[in-house]
Structures are given as structure tokens and as C-alpha cells.
Amino acid sequence: MNIKTIAVIGAGQMGSGIAQVGMTTGFTVKLMDIKEEFLDRGRDSIVKSLRKFQEKGKLTEDQVHSAMNHLACYTKISDLRDCDIYIEAATENEQLKLNIFKELDEVAPPHAILATNTSSIPITRIGSATKRPEKVIGMHFMNPVPIMQLVELIRGLATDDETYNTTKALAEKMGKTCITSLDSPGFIVNRILMPMINEAVYALYEGLGTPEDIDNGMKLGTNHPMGPLALADLIGLDTCLAIMEVLHRGLGDSKYRPCPLLRKYVDAGWLGRKTKRGFYKY
């Protein structure tokens, strides 16, 4: 199947990043969110990111204008008809995603692929909300999307070869490298990453060191480009908590129990960079 038009559901950090990558690689992108203010924020984020690439000499003025001409914004899923692939990038909430996929199933043409950017929720479960589970796939981009090279592909129990091959080809046209994971909670990346972040929060919770000491220990001692607490702030502490809860519930092992301090920060609304406060102040 030849992908020409991409719908992205959710104009937040991940959705706007996915839209930007689609726009700059020549695809028509329809970006959808439930409020105009969310779309405005997403559009502004895209423009700001494109200008940074232009300042670094990676894009020309004409390329920036061309990319923006590939973008259209909408506030209703019902406006997203006639797309070839739908990439859901909403909040990491299972019921929300199931509701979105039920609605997408009614709107999308029969040939369309329904992809989710979920970082932890089983694809088989999401596919079961539709009448086309064979066309449902996980397409997990990394944050920040325009910079990070990886896309994690996850096949549900019913995902067919055409859906997988088409989605892989699309990711590669976007300039990404793909890995493939079994459909298990957290997949590959977050199955490994999130327990590490959670353990770093435990280290802070138990007073082993300051956030700076913990992060510098991992940066300078193990050559990580970013410390785990700073990375958690970038991802969003609410997202980290949601993923740890999926791992804990889905795998049933106490080693995935979310740290109480992580839960407390989320309860306080200290979600990281997006709220200007997490383990650090911004």
C-alpha cells in the first residue's frame, strides 16, 4: 500500500513531533486534537522546531514553508476521513485509547492502517476495540521525535504482514530505524528503561543522593547522555507512572511497583518539563 496521507491524533509533544517528521518527509498530515488551543500549541511547537533545524542549516526556508503547507488541523476525528494511516498519540491511558480506536474504526477507509504510539499498552487489546485487528499495529516513536532515530514496531496477535511491512516502510521513509518487539507490556525499550528510571526515583526516595548526584552518576559513570531523573522529567512523570503501572499489572512482578515518590510527584502535579517542575525546576 502506498501511504500518502497521515492522520495524527493528539497534538502534544509526541503527536506534534510525529506530524513534523511526516510533513518534512513529503507526506500530507492531518493533525487532530479536541481543542483549538491544543492544536495552536502543537503548531507553534512544530514551527519552533523547524526553525531550529533551519538555524542549524539542516532545512532551508523553502523547505520549512513546504513542510507547513503539508499540515492541516482539525478538532474532530470525524474530519479525518480518507487517510491511509492513522497514528494515535494521545495520553497513555488505556480506556482513552480504546475509545479513540473505536471511533477511528468507524471513520477510516477499509484499506487504512490504525497505528498507536503507545509505549506500553498491549496492541492486541487495542486492536480488539476495532473490527480490523489485522490492520492495528504499534508504532512507538521516541521523544523528541524529530531527533531520535528509533521506531519500535509491535505486532498484535492479529496484525497481518501487509500492515507490518507497510508501517515499517513508512517509518523508514521518515528516516527512522525500526526494531520489532513482541506484544508484551512495555515492549523492548520501556521494559528496560522504565524500571531503571523507577529505581533512580527509589534512590532519591531513600536518600542515596541528590537528583544531580544520581544523574551525574549515570552520565559520567555509565556514559548515559542524560540522567534518569532528567529523562523522566522530559518524558513526563505521569507517563512514567502510567507505564510502570502497566508493567506492574501486566507482568505481576513486585520489581515493577512504582516508587511512592513518583506517585506523590504526579499527585502534586509536578510532571516534569511540561509543568516547569519535576525532579528539577525549569
Backbone hydrogen bonds in HBPLUS format (Angstrom, degrees):
<---DONOR---> <-ACCEPTOR-->    atom                        ^
c    i                          cat <-CA-CA->   ^        H-A-AA   ^      H-
h    n   atom  resd res      DA  || num        DHA   H-A  angle D-A-AA Bond
n    s   type  num  typ     dist DA aas  dist angle  dist       angle   num
A0028-THR N   A0004-LYS O   3.16 MM  24  6.38 162.5  2.19 167.1 164.4     1
A0084-ASP N   A0005-THR O   2.94 MM  79  5.46 157.4  2.00 139.3 146.4     2
A0006-ILE N   A0028-THR O   2.79 MM  22  6.15 166.3  1.81 169.9 172.3     3
A0030-LYS N   A0006-ILE O   2.81 MM  24  6.23 159.5  1.85 155.5 161.7     4
A0007-ALA N   A0085-ILE O   2.93 MM  78  6.28 169.9  1.94 161.8 165.2     5
A0087-ILE N   A0007-ALA O   2.75 MM  80  6.09 170.8  1.75 162.0 163.2     6
A0008-VAL N   A0030-LYS O   2.82 MM  22  6.16 161.3  1.86 154.2 157.3     7
A0032-MET N   A0008-VAL O   2.88 MM  24  6.17 161.4  1.92 172.1 172.9     8
A0009-ILE N   A0087-ILE O   2.96 MM  78  6.22 161.0  2.00 141.6 147.0     9
A0089-ALA N   A0009-ILE O   2.70 MM  80  5.57 162.4  1.73 155.6 158.3    10
A0010-GLY N   A0032-MET O   2.69 MM  22  5.79 167.0  1.71 171.0 173.4    11
A0016-SER N   A0012-GLY O   2.86 MM   4  5.73 168.2  1.88 153.4 157.4    12
A0017-GLY N   A0013-GLN O   3.31 MM   4  6.21 146.9  2.42 127.8 136.7    13
A0018-ILE N   A0014-MET O   2.88 MM   4  6.16 157.5  1.93 155.9 161.8    14
A0019-ALA N   A0015-GLY O   2.90 MM   4  6.10 162.9  1.93 149.9 155.1    15
A0020-GLN N   A0016-SER O   2.91 MM   4  6.07 156.3  1.97 142.6 149.0    16
A0021-VAL N   A0017-GLY O   3.08 MM   4  6.34 160.7  2.12 149.2 153.1    17
A0022-GLY N   A0018-ILE O   3.00 MM   4  6.26 158.8  2.05 150.8 156.9    18
A0023-MET N   A0019-ALA O   2.84 MM   4  6.09 160.2  1.88 155.3 160.9    19
A0024-THR N   A0020-GLN O   2.97 MM   4  6.14 162.4  2.00 153.7 157.5    20
A0025-THR N   A0022-GLY O   3.34 MM   3  5.35 148.1  2.44  97.7 106.7    21
A0027-PHE N   A0022-GLY O   3.04 MM   5  5.36 155.8  2.10 161.9 154.2    22
A0026-GLY N   A0023-MET O   3.32 MM   3  5.53 159.1  2.36 110.8 110.5    23
A0029-VAL N   A0070-HIS O   2.81 MM  41  5.99 177.5  1.81 169.0 169.8    24
A0072-ALA N   A0029-VAL O   3.00 MM  43  6.41 147.0  2.11 159.2 168.9    25
A0031-LEU N   A0072-ALA O   2.83 MM  41  6.21 159.7  1.87 165.8 167.5    26
A0074-TYR N   A0031-LEU O   2.86 MM  43  6.22 149.8  1.96 156.4 162.0    27
A0033-ASP N   A0074-TYR O   3.13 MM  41  6.67 151.1  2.22 156.1 160.1    28
A0038-PHE N   A0035-LYS O   3.13 MM   3  5.37 127.4  2.42 100.6 113.3    29
A0039-LEU N   A0035-LYS O   3.19 MM   4  6.60 154.6  2.26 146.7 153.9    30
A0040-ASP N   A0036-GLU O   2.77 MM   4  6.05 157.3  1.82 154.3 161.2    31
A0041-ARG N   A0037-GLU O   3.00 MM   4  6.13 156.8  2.06 139.7 145.6    32
A0042-GLY N   A0038-PHE O   2.93 MM   4  6.15 156.1  1.99 143.3 150.2    33
A0043-ARG N   A0039-LEU O   2.78 MM   4  5.98 161.7  1.81 154.0 158.8    34
A0044-ASP N   A0040-ASP O   2.90 MM   4  6.06 161.9  1.93 148.4 153.5    35
A0045-SER N   A0041-ARG O   2.97 MM   4  6.17 151.5  2.06 142.6 150.5    36
A0046-ILE N   A0042-GLY O   3.00 MM   4  6.29 150.7  2.09 145.5 153.2    37
A0047-VAL N   A0043-ARG O   2.97 MM   4  6.28 165.8  1.99 156.1 159.1    38
A0048-LYS N   A0044-ASP O   2.94 MM   4  6.10 166.1  1.96 150.8 154.7    39
A0049-SER N   A0045-SER O   3.00 MM   4  6.14 157.4  2.05 143.7 149.8    40
A0050-LEU N   A0046-ILE O   2.86 MM   4  6.09 162.5  1.89 155.8 160.6    41
A0051-ARG N   A0047-VAL O   2.93 MM   4  6.14 156.8  1.98 151.4 157.5    42
A0052-LYS N   A0048-LYS O   3.13 MM   4  6.39 144.8  2.26 140.1 149.1    43
A0053-PHE N   A0049-SER O   3.10 MM   4  6.48 154.3  2.17 148.7 155.1    44
A0054-GLN N   A0050-LEU O   2.92 MM   4  6.23 147.2  2.03 143.4 153.5    45
A0055-GLU N   A0051-ARG O   2.84 MM   4  6.10 155.6  1.90 147.4 153.5    46
A0056-LYS N   A0052-LYS O   3.10 MM   4  6.33 141.4  2.26 140.6 150.3    47
A0058-LYS N   A0053-PHE O   2.87 MM   5  5.21 147.9  1.97 167.9 158.8    48
A0057-GLY N   A0054-GLN O   2.94 MM   3  5.03 158.2  1.99 106.0 112.5    49
A0064-VAL N   A0060-THR O   3.02 MM   4  6.35 150.0  2.12 149.4 157.4    50
A0065-HIS N   A0061-GLU O   3.05 MM   4  6.36 164.3  2.07 152.5 156.0    51
A0066-SER N   A0062-ASP O   2.84 MM   4  6.01 158.4  1.89 147.5 154.3    52
A0067-ALA N   A0063-GLN O   2.92 MM   4  6.02 155.6  1.98 141.1 147.4    53
A0068-MET N   A0064-VAL O   3.06 MM   4  6.34 162.8  2.10 151.1 155.0    54
A0069-ASN N   A0065-HIS O   3.03 MM   4  6.25 142.4  2.17 143.7 154.1    55
A0070-HIS N   A0067-ALA O   2.95 MM   3  5.28 153.9  2.01 108.0 116.6    56
A0071-LEU N   A0068-MET O   3.20 MM   3  5.42 164.7  2.22 110.5 113.1    57
A0079-ASP N   A0076-LYS O   3.01 MM   3  5.46 159.1  2.06 110.1 116.9    58
A0080-LEU N   A0077-ILE O   2.94 MM   3  5.40 165.9  1.96 120.4 124.0    59
A0113-ILE N   A0084-ASP O   3.08 MM  29  6.50 156.6  2.14 143.8 144.7    60
A0086-TYR N   A0113-ILE O   2.89 MM  27  6.27 156.2  1.95 157.7 165.2    61
A0115-ALA N   A0086-TYR O   2.69 MM  29  5.81 161.4  1.73 165.4 171.7    62
A0088-GLU N   A0115-ALA O   2.87 MM  27  6.23 168.4  1.88 148.3 147.9    63
A0117-ASN N   A0088-GLU O   2.80 MM  29  5.87 158.0  1.85 167.9 168.2    64
A0093-ASN N   A0091-THR O   2.66 MM   2  5.55 131.5  1.89 114.7  98.5    65
A0097-LYS N   A0093-ASN O   3.04 MM   4  6.30 161.9  2.07 157.5 162.8    66
A0098-LEU N   A0094-GLU O   2.91 MM   4  6.19 160.1  1.95 156.0 161.7    67
A0099-ASN N   A0095-GLN O   2.99 MM   4  6.19 157.8  2.04 147.8 153.2    68
A0100-ILE N   A0096-LEU O   2.99 MM   4  6.26 156.1  2.05 148.6 155.4    69
A0101-PHE N   A0097-LYS O   2.93 MM   4  6.18 161.3  1.97 153.4 157.9    70
A0102-LYS N   A0098-LEU O   3.04 MM   4  6.26 149.3  2.13 144.7 152.7    71
A0103-GLU N   A0099-ASN O   3.14 MM   4  6.40 155.5  2.21 144.7 150.8    72
A0104-LEU N   A0100-ILE O   2.80 MM   4  6.07 158.6  1.85 153.0 159.9    73
A0105-ASP N   A0101-PHE O   2.97 MM   4  5.96 152.6  2.04 140.6 147.1    74
A0106-GLU N   A0103-GLU O   3.12 MM   3  5.34 134.7  2.34 100.7 112.4    75
A0107-VAL N   A0103-GLU O   3.26 MM   4  6.55 138.9  2.44 141.6 152.8    76
A0107-VAL N   A0104-LEU O   3.03 MM   3  5.05 127.5  2.32  97.1 111.3    77
A0108-ALA N   A0104-LEU O   2.82 MM   4  5.71 176.7  1.82 165.7 165.7    78
A0112-ALA N   A0109-PRO O   3.03 MM   3  5.55 155.9  2.08 120.2 127.4    79
A0114-LEU N   A0135-LYS O   2.89 MM  21  6.04 166.9  1.91 153.8 158.2    80
A0137-ILE N   A0114-LEU O   3.15 MM  23  6.58 148.8  2.25 143.7 150.1    81
A0116-THR N   A0137-ILE O   2.98 MM  21  6.48 146.8  2.09 152.6 162.5    82
A0139-MET N   A0116-THR O   2.76 MM  23  5.64 174.1  1.77 150.8 152.6    83
A0186-GLY N   A0120-SER O   3.26 MM  66  3.90 159.9  2.31 106.6 112.3    84
A0126-ILE N   A0122-PRO O   3.27 MM   4  6.65 155.5  2.34 142.7 149.2    85
A0127-GLY N   A0123-ILE O   2.78 MM   4  5.99 163.5  1.81 156.9 161.7    86
A0128-SER N   A0124-THR O   3.07 MM   4  6.22 137.2  2.26 137.9 148.2    87
A0129-ALA N   A0126-ILE O   3.09 MM   3  5.61 160.5  2.13 113.6 119.7    88
A0130-THR N   A0127-GLY O   3.04 MM   3  5.59 164.2  2.06 118.7 122.1    89
A0135-LYS N   A0132-ARG O   2.84 MM   3  5.58 162.5  1.87 126.3 131.8    90
A0136-VAL N   A0133-PRO O   3.23 MM   3  5.13 165.9  2.25 107.3 107.8    91
A0160-ASP N   A0134-GLU O   3.00 MM  26  5.14 165.4  2.02 134.3 131.6    92
A0138-GLY N   A0154-ILE O   2.83 MM  16  4.53 174.4  1.83 149.8 149.0    93
A0154-ILE N   A0138-GLY O   3.02 MM  16  4.53 157.1  2.07 122.9 125.6    94
A0140-HIS N   A0152-GLU O   2.85 MM  12  4.87 160.3  1.89 156.1 149.8    95
A0152-GLU N   A0140-HIS O   2.88 MM  12  4.87 169.6  1.89 138.7 139.1    96
A0147-ILE N   A0144-PRO O   3.07 MM   3  5.71 147.0  2.19 118.7 127.9    97
A0148-MET N   A0144-PRO O   2.94 MM   4  5.96 177.5  1.94 170.0 170.8    98
A0177-THR N   A0149-GLN O   2.79 MM  28  5.89 165.0  1.82 159.1 163.8    99
A0151-VAL N   A0177-THR O   2.91 MM  26  6.11 143.8  2.04 156.8 156.9   100
A0179-ILE N   A0151-VAL O   3.11 MM  28  6.57 149.0  2.21 152.2 157.9   101
A0153-LEU N   A0179-ILE O   2.83 MM  26  6.10 177.7  1.83 165.0 164.5   102
A0181-SER N   A0153-LEU O   2.89 MM  28  6.24 161.3  1.92 165.5 171.0   103
A0159-THR N   A0156-GLY O   3.28 MM   3  5.13 145.6  2.41  97.3 106.9   104
A0164-TYR N   A0160-ASP O   3.15 MM   4  6.47 165.4  2.17 152.0 156.0   105
A0165-ASN N   A0161-ASP O   2.80 MM   4  5.94 175.4  1.81 161.0 162.4   106
A0166-THR N   A0162-GLU O   2.89 MM   4  5.90 161.2  1.92 148.6 154.1   107
A0167-THR N   A0163-THR O   3.01 MM   4  6.05 160.6  2.04 146.5 152.1   108
A0168-LYS N   A0164-TYR O   2.93 MM   4  6.09 159.3  1.97 152.6 158.6   109
A0169-ALA N   A0165-ASN O   2.98 MM   4  6.12 158.3  2.03 143.0 149.1   110
A0170-LEU N   A0166-THR O   2.96 MM   4  6.19 151.5  2.04 144.1 152.0   111
A0171-ALA N   A0167-THR O   3.00 MM   4  6.26 165.6  2.02 151.6 154.5   112
A0172-GLU N   A0168-LYS O   3.02 MM   4  6.25 156.4  2.07 148.4 154.9   113
A0173-LYS N   A0169-ALA O   2.94 MM   4  6.20 146.6  2.05 143.1 152.3   114
A0173-LYS N   A0170-LEU O   3.08 MM   3  5.05 118.2  2.48  94.8 110.2   115
A0174-MET N   A0170-LEU O   3.01 MM   4  6.33 135.1  2.22 144.0 156.8   116
A0174-MET N   A0171-ALA O   3.12 MM   3  5.01 128.9  2.39  91.4 105.3   117
A0176-LYS N   A0171-ALA O   2.99 MM   5  5.41 159.6  2.03 148.6 146.1   118
A0175-GLY N   A0172-GLU O   2.95 MM   3  4.99 155.4  2.02 103.8 109.3   119
A0184-SER N   A0182-LEU O   2.96 MM   2  5.71 124.0  2.28 110.3  94.1   120
A0187-PHE N   A0184-SER O   2.79 MM   3  5.27 161.1  1.83 144.6 149.7   121
A0192-ILE N   A0189-VAL O   3.24 MM   3  5.57 138.6  2.42 102.5 112.6   122
A0193-LEU N   A0189-VAL O   2.77 MM   4  5.91 169.7  1.78 154.7 158.2   123
A0194-MET N   A0190-ASN O   3.14 MM   4  5.17 148.8  2.24 116.9 125.8   124
A0196-MET N   A0193-LEU O   3.03 MM   3  5.28 121.0  2.39 102.5 117.7   125
A0197-ILE N   A0193-LEU O   3.00 MM   4  6.38 157.3  2.05 154.1 161.0   126
A0198-ASN N   A0194-MET O   2.78 MM   4  5.97 165.8  1.80 155.8 160.2   127
A0199-GLU N   A0195-PRO O   2.87 MM   4  5.98 148.5  1.97 139.5 147.5   128
A0200-ALA N   A0196-MET O   2.95 MM   4  6.26 145.9  2.07 143.8 153.3   129
A0200-ALA N   A0197-ILE O   3.07 MM   3  5.02 118.8  2.46  93.5 109.0   130
A0201-VAL N   A0197-ILE O   2.98 MM   4  6.37 147.7  2.09 148.2 157.3   131
A0202-TYR N   A0198-ASN O   2.96 MM   4  6.32 149.1  2.06 141.6 150.4   132
A0203-ALA N   A0199-GLU O   2.89 MM   4  6.18 148.5  1.99 142.3 150.9   133
A0204-LEU N   A0200-ALA O   3.08 MM   4  6.42 148.8  2.18 141.5 149.1   134
A0205-TYR N   A0201-VAL O   2.79 MM   4  6.00 160.6  1.83 150.3 156.5   135
A0206-GLU N   A0202-TYR O   2.82 MM   4  5.97 150.4  1.91 151.4 157.6   136
A0208-LEU N   A0203-ALA O   2.86 MM   5  5.22 153.3  1.93 167.1 164.5   137
A0207-GLY N   A0204-LEU O   3.06 MM   3  5.08 158.5  2.10 103.8 110.3   138
A0214-ILE N   A0210-THR O   2.94 MM   4  6.18 167.1  1.96 160.8 163.7   139
A0215-ASP N   A0211-PRO O   2.94 MM   4  6.07 167.2  1.95 149.8 153.7   140
A0216-ASN N   A0212-GLU O   2.81 MM   4  5.86 163.0  1.84 149.0 154.7   141
A0217-GLY N   A0213-ASP O   2.87 MM   4  5.88 145.7  1.99 139.3 148.8   142
A0218-MET N   A0214-ILE O   3.28 MM   4  6.57 150.5  2.37 142.5 148.5   143
A0219-LYS N   A0215-ASP O   2.88 MM   4  6.12 155.4  1.94 150.5 158.5   144
A0220-LEU N   A0216-ASN O   2.82 MM   4  5.63 166.0  1.84 145.6 150.0   145
A0221-GLY N   A0217-GLY O   2.86 MM   4  5.16 133.7  2.08 120.8 134.2   146
A0222-THR N   A0218-MET O   3.17 MM   4  5.12 144.4  2.30 112.6 120.3   147
A0224-HIS N   A0218-MET O   3.23 MM   6  5.92 168.9  2.25 138.9 137.3   148
A0223-ASN N   A0219-LYS O   3.10 MM   4  4.88 118.5  2.50 116.0 123.2   149
A0231-LEU N   A0227-GLY O   2.91 MM   4  6.07 152.9  1.98 151.3 160.1   150
A0232-ALA N   A0228-PRO O   2.94 MM   4  6.06 148.2  2.04 134.8 143.1   151
A0233-ASP N   A0229-LEU O   3.05 MM   4  6.33 153.1  2.12 143.2 149.8   152
A0234-LEU N   A0230-ALA O   3.04 MM   4  6.35 145.5  2.16 140.7 150.1   153
A0235-ILE N   A0231-LEU O   2.89 MM   4  6.18 162.0  1.92 155.6 159.8   154
A0236-GLY N   A0232-ALA O   2.84 MM   4  5.87 160.2  1.88 150.6 156.6   155
A0273-ARG N   A0233-ASP O   3.04 MM  40  5.52 157.8  2.09 120.0 125.7   156
A0239-THR N   A0236-GLY O   3.09 MM   3  5.29 120.9  2.45 100.4 114.4   157
A0240-CYS N   A0236-GLY O   3.01 MM   4  6.38 158.2  2.06 152.2 158.8   158
A0237-LEU N   A0271-LEU O   2.86 MM  34  4.68 159.9  1.90 121.2 127.6   159
A0241-LEU N   A0237-LEU O   2.94 MM   4  6.09 159.5  1.98 143.5 148.8   160
A0242-ALA N   A0238-ASP O   2.95 MM   4  6.13 159.8  2.00 143.5 149.4   161
A0243-ILE N   A0239-THR O   2.97 MM   4  6.19 158.3  2.01 151.5 156.6   162
A0244-MET N   A0240-CYS O   2.97 MM   4  6.22 161.9  2.00 150.5 155.6   163
A0245-GLU N   A0241-LEU O   2.92 MM   4  6.15 152.3  1.99 151.2 158.9   164
A0246-VAL N   A0242-ALA O   3.05 MM   4  6.33 150.3  2.14 142.7 150.4   165
A0247-LEU N   A0243-ILE O   2.92 MM   4  6.22 160.8  1.96 153.7 158.7   166
A0248-HIS N   A0244-MET O   2.84 MM   4  6.00 161.9  1.87 147.9 153.3   167
A0249-ARG N   A0245-GLU O   2.87 MM   4  5.91 165.6  1.89 146.5 151.1   168
A0250-GLY N   A0246-VAL O   2.74 MM   4  5.64 159.3  1.78 145.9 153.2   169
A0251-LEU N   A0247-LEU O   2.89 MM   4  5.63 155.7  1.95 142.0 147.5   170
A0252-GLY N   A0248-HIS O   2.96 MM   4  5.34 136.3  2.15 126.6 136.9   171
A0256-TYR N   A0253-ASP O   3.07 MM   3  5.97 170.9  2.08 126.7 129.6   172
A0257-ARG N   A0254-SER O   3.05 MM   3  5.29 164.0  2.07 115.8 116.7   173
A0262-LEU N   A0259-CYS O   3.02 MM   3  5.31 124.6  2.33 106.7 120.2   174
A0263-ARG N   A0259-CYS O   3.24 MM   4  6.65 158.3  2.29 153.6 159.3   175
A0264-LYS N   A0260-PRO O   2.90 MM   4  6.12 150.2  1.99 144.0 152.7   176
A0265-TYR N   A0261-LEU O   2.97 MM   4  6.20 158.1  2.01 150.0 154.4   177
A0266-VAL N   A0262-LEU O   3.14 MM   4  6.40 159.4  2.19 147.3 152.7   178
A0267-ASP N   A0263-ARG O   2.92 MM   4  6.17 157.8  1.97 147.6 154.1   179
A0268-ALA N   A0264-LYS O   2.95 MM   4  6.19 141.8  2.10 142.5 153.0   180
A0270-TRP N   A0265-TYR O   2.91 MM   5  5.14 148.1  2.01 163.1 156.1   181
A0269-GLY N   A0266-VAL O   2.98 MM   3  5.05 151.8  2.07 102.6 111.8   182
A0272-GLY N   A0277-ARG O   2.87 MM   5  4.95 160.6  1.90 127.6 121.0   183
A0275-THR N   A0272-GLY O   3.09 MM   3  5.74 152.4  2.17 118.6 126.0   184
A0277-ARG N   A0272-GLY O   3.14 MM   5  4.95 123.1  2.48 149.3 139.2   185
A0276-LYS N   A0273-ARG O   3.06 MM   3  4.78 158.7  2.10 100.1 106.7   186
A0282-TYR N   A0276-LYS O   2.85 MM   6  4.61 169.1  1.86 134.7 132.3   187
A0278-GLY N   A0280-TYR O   2.82 MM   2  5.05 155.0  1.89 146.3 154.4   188
